[in-house]
Amino acid sequence: MARSAHLRSANDYSSRASARRRVVNLGAEHENLDQKAYQILKSMIIDRQLLPGDKIPQERLAEELGISRTPLVNALKLLEQDKLVQSVPRRGFFVRHFNTHEMISIFELREVLEGLAARRAAEQITERELTHLKGFFRQFAGIRAIDDVKFYAREDRRFHKFISEIGSKEFLKSILETYNIISFSYQITLSEGLVRPPEETIQEHMAIIQAISNRDAAAAERLMRRHLSNSIAILKKTAEP
């Protein structure tokens, strides 16, 4: 009898332990779904599949992603913390729209922080990273009129993200990622989020690449800051009173 009770007790403990493990695993799975949905939605904003002012189609996205509404809403709340979306009571979530004055402030912050990232990149870039860096904008070399603005804008995003990744610590990288996403999803639809035309910025990009390749930290910072300050000047000219 005592042995039977002992076995029942052992089985009960085993069942409770298994249940706890299942709960932990399920929680991890939900957390993973939240993060996956978060990354997908962020990519859709970066790639301008969702434009500033667009309402997030929650039901359709949940169906397309094969998930319930819960992880999708959790992902949207994370994006709201990043200032990339905003919730409107009784209407849902929308891609946040930034006015020109807000964009000027963001570009001013980018000028300082990306200048620092470019300086650090020049100081600590590896040979492998340097090879990758020199590949940016290669397909546009020698082209006077760049017609594929969408492709150039995508290369622009990759270029700035790459420099931020290799030239910034984790905290700075996180801040820059949010600012860059806002900048690159900017509401100038016809120019794919670019403030200035490719013909105007291609040489600036190449000069930054050259400075980092030469490991000239001071020049890399100066050129990156000038690159962004030139865009700030354009934004100020177009800013509404």
C-alpha positions as CSV (number, residue, x, y, z in Angstrom):
1,M,0.0,0.0,0.0
2,A,2.8,2.3,1.0
3,R,4.6,1.4,-2.3
4,S,1.5,2.2,-4.3
5,A,1.1,5.6,-2.6
6,H,4.8,6.3,-3.3
7,L,4.4,5.5,-7.0
8,R,1.3,7.7,-7.2
9,S,3.2,10.5,-5.6
10,A,6.1,10.1,-8.0
11,N,3.7,10.0,-11.0
12,D,1.9,13.1,-9.8
13,Y,5.2,14.9,-9.4
14,S,6.3,13.8,-12.8
15,S,3.0,15.0,-14.3
16,R,3.3,18.4,-12.7
17,A,6.9,18.7,-13.8
18,S,5.9,17.9,-17.4
19,A,3.1,20.4,-17.2
20,R,5.5,23.1,-16.0
21,R,7.9,22.3,-18.9
22,R,5.0,22.5,-21.4
23,V,4.0,25.9,-20.0
24,V,7.6,27.2,-20.2
25,N,8.0,26.0,-23.8
26,L,4.6,27.4,-24.8
27,G,5.6,30.8,-23.4
28,A,8.9,30.7,-25.3
29,E,7.0,29.8,-28.4
30,H,4.6,32.7,-28.0
31,E,7.5,35.1,-27.3
32,N,9.2,33.8,-30.5
33,L,6.0,34.4,-32.5
34,D,5.8,38.0,-31.1
35,Q,9.4,38.6,-32.2
36,K,8.9,37.0,-35.6
37,A,5.8,39.1,-36.3
38,Y,7.6,42.2,-35.0
39,Q,10.5,41.7,-37.4
40,I,8.2,41.0,-40.4
41,L,6.1,44.1,-39.7
42,K,9.3,46.2,-39.3
43,S,10.6,44.9,-42.6
44,M,7.3,45.8,-44.3
45,I,7.7,49.4,-43.0
46,I,11.3,49.6,-44.1
47,D,10.5,48.2,-47.5
48,R,7.6,50.6,-47.8
49,Q,5.0,47.9,-48.2
50,L,3.3,49.8,-45.4
51,L,3.5,53.5,-45.9
52,P,3.1,56.3,-43.3
53,G,-0.6,56.8,-42.5
54,D,-1.5,53.3,-43.6
55,K,-3.8,51.3,-41.3
56,I,-2.3,47.9,-40.3
57,P,-4.7,45.2,-41.7
58,Q,-4.5,43.0,-38.6
59,E,-6.9,40.2,-39.6
60,R,-5.4,39.8,-43.1
61,L,-1.8,39.9,-41.8
62,A,-2.6,37.3,-39.0
63,E,-4.1,35.0,-41.6
64,E,-1.2,35.5,-44.0
65,L,1.4,34.9,-41.2
66,G,-0.6,31.9,-39.9
67,I,-0.8,33.3,-36.4
68,S,-3.5,34.4,-34.0
69,R,-4.2,38.1,-33.4
70,T,-2.5,38.0,-29.9
71,P,1.2,37.8,-31.1
72,L,0.4,40.3,-33.9
73,V,-1.0,42.8,-31.4
74,N,2.0,42.2,-29.1
75,A,4.3,42.9,-32.1
76,L,2.3,46.1,-32.9
77,K,2.8,47.3,-29.3
78,L,6.5,46.8,-29.6
79,L,6.5,48.8,-32.8
80,E,4.5,51.5,-31.0
81,Q,7.3,51.7,-28.4
82,D,9.7,52.2,-31.3
83,K,7.5,55.1,-32.5
84,L,7.0,53.3,-35.8
85,V,3.2,52.8,-35.4
86,Q,0.5,54.4,-33.3
87,S,-2.8,53.1,-32.0
88,V,-5.9,55.1,-32.5
89,P,-8.7,54.3,-30.1
90,R,-11.6,52.3,-31.7
91,R,-9.8,52.5,-35.1
92,G,-6.7,50.3,-34.8
93,F,-3.0,50.6,-35.4
94,F,-1.5,52.9,-38.1
95,V,2.0,53.4,-39.5
96,R,3.1,56.6,-37.8
97,H,3.2,59.7,-40.0
98,F,6.0,62.2,-39.2
99,N,5.8,65.7,-40.3
100,T,8.8,67.6,-41.8
101,H,9.7,69.3,-38.6
102,E,9.9,65.9,-36.8
103,M,12.0,64.5,-39.7
104,I,14.4,67.4,-39.3
105,S,14.9,66.6,-35.6
106,I,15.5,62.9,-36.5
107,F,18.0,63.8,-39.2
108,E,19.8,66.1,-36.8
109,L,20.2,63.2,-34.3
110,R,21.3,60.9,-37.2
111,E,23.9,63.4,-38.2
112,V,25.6,63.2,-34.8
113,L,25.1,59.5,-34.2
114,E,26.0,58.2,-37.6
115,G,29.0,60.5,-37.8
116,L,30.2,58.8,-34.6
117,A,29.4,55.3,-36.1
118,A,31.4,56.2,-39.3
119,R,34.3,57.3,-37.2
120,R,34.2,54.0,-35.2
121,A,33.8,52.0,-38.4
122,A,37.0,53.5,-39.8
123,E,38.8,52.6,-36.6
124,Q,37.7,49.1,-36.2
125,I,36.5,47.7,-39.6
126,T,37.9,44.2,-40.5
127,E,39.3,43.2,-43.9
128,R,36.2,41.1,-44.5
129,E,33.9,43.9,-43.6
130,L,35.9,46.3,-45.8
131,T,35.5,44.0,-48.8
132,H,31.7,44.1,-48.2
133,L,31.7,47.8,-47.8
134,K,33.4,48.4,-51.1
135,G,30.7,46.5,-52.8
136,F,28.0,49.1,-52.0
137,F,26.8,51.2,-55.0
138,R,29.2,49.4,-57.4
139,Q,26.3,48.7,-59.8
140,F,25.8,52.5,-60.1
141,A,29.4,53.4,-61.0
142,G,29.7,55.5,-64.1
143,I,25.9,56.0,-64.4
144,R,24.9,59.7,-64.8
145,A,21.2,59.3,-64.5
146,I,20.0,56.6,-62.0
147,D,16.6,55.6,-63.1
148,D,15.9,52.7,-60.7
149,V,15.3,54.9,-57.7
150,K,13.7,52.0,-55.7
151,F,16.8,49.8,-56.1
152,Y,19.1,52.7,-55.2
153,A,17.0,53.5,-52.1
154,R,17.3,49.9,-51.0
155,E,21.1,50.1,-51.4
156,D,21.1,53.3,-49.5
157,R,19.3,51.6,-46.6
158,R,21.7,48.7,-46.6
159,F,24.7,51.0,-46.7
160,H,23.6,53.1,-43.7
161,K,22.6,50.0,-41.7
162,F,25.9,48.3,-42.4
163,I,27.9,51.2,-41.1
164,S,25.7,51.5,-38.0
165,E,26.2,47.8,-37.4
166,I,30.0,47.8,-37.6
167,G,30.6,51.2,-36.1
168,S,28.3,51.3,-33.1
169,K,27.9,49.5,-29.8
170,E,24.6,47.7,-29.0
171,F,22.9,50.7,-27.4
172,L,23.8,53.1,-30.2
173,K,22.9,50.5,-32.8
174,S,19.5,50.1,-31.4
175,I,18.8,53.9,-31.4
176,L,20.2,54.3,-35.0
177,E,18.1,51.4,-36.2
178,T,14.9,53.1,-35.2
179,Y,15.9,56.5,-36.5
180,N,17.0,55.0,-39.8
181,I,13.7,53.1,-40.2
182,I,11.8,56.3,-39.7
183,S,14.0,58.1,-42.2
184,F,13.9,55.4,-44.8
185,S,10.1,55.0,-44.6
186,Y,9.7,58.8,-45.0
187,Q,6.5,59.9,-46.6
188,I,8.0,61.1,-50.0
189,T,6.4,58.2,-51.8
190,L,7.6,59.1,-55.3
191,S,11.3,59.1,-54.3
192,E,11.1,55.9,-52.2
193,G,11.9,57.8,-49.0
194,L,14.9,59.6,-50.3
195,V,15.2,63.2,-49.4
196,R,17.6,64.0,-52.3
197,P,18.0,62.4,-55.8
198,P,20.6,59.6,-56.2
199,E,22.7,61.7,-58.6
200,E,23.3,64.0,-55.7
201,T,24.1,61.5,-53.0
202,I,26.1,58.8,-54.9
203,Q,29.3,60.7,-54.7
204,E,28.9,61.5,-51.0
205,H,28.4,57.7,-50.4
206,M,31.5,56.8,-52.3
207,A,33.5,59.5,-50.4
208,I,32.4,58.0,-47.1
209,I,33.4,54.5,-48.3
210,Q,36.8,55.8,-49.4
211,A,37.4,57.5,-46.0
212,I,36.5,54.3,-44.1
213,S,38.6,52.2,-46.5
214,N,41.6,54.5,-45.7
215,R,40.8,54.2,-42.0
216,D,40.6,57.9,-41.8
217,A,38.3,58.3,-38.8
218,A,38.1,62.1,-38.8
219,A,37.3,62.2,-42.5
220,A,34.7,59.4,-42.2
221,E,32.9,61.3,-39.5
222,R,33.1,64.7,-41.3
223,L,31.8,63.3,-44.6
224,M,28.9,61.3,-42.9
225,R,27.8,64.4,-41.0
226,R,28.0,66.5,-44.2
227,H,26.0,63.9,-46.1
228,L,23.2,64.1,-43.5
229,S,23.4,67.9,-43.0
230,N,22.8,68.4,-46.7
231,S,19.6,66.4,-46.4
232,I,18.6,68.5,-43.4
233,A,19.1,71.7,-45.5
234,I,16.6,70.3,-48.1
235,L,14.1,69.3,-45.4
236,K,14.3,72.8,-43.9
237,K,13.5,74.4,-47.2
238,T,10.4,72.2,-47.7
239,A,9.2,72.5,-44.1
240,E,5.8,74.1,-43.7
241,P,5.6,77.3,-41.6
